[in-house]
């Protein structure tokens, strides 16, 4: 599993696996995204609040201003994520 965070001022990426046993804490206010690197990846989210769809926002991974280099080609992305505009 490849995880990336975007605090909008800098970014940090890390690979998580059953081999390295790392975990990642993403503070409130950070954008984040992930890419499964295997076909059997599992992810567990813990949240500080109940989900509020009206508060949701996002960052388009194809935005050149973000510049995330994922390890694999992006070949499976939700329509919702594809529709997110680029940063201004």
PyMOL commands that set and color helices and strands:
alter all, ss='L'
color gray80, all
select helices_A, chain A and resi 53-55+79-82
alter helices_A, ss='H'
color red, helices_A
select strands_A, chain A and resi 2-6+11-15+31-35
alter strands_A, ss='S'
color yellow, strands_A
deselect
rebuild
show_as cartoon
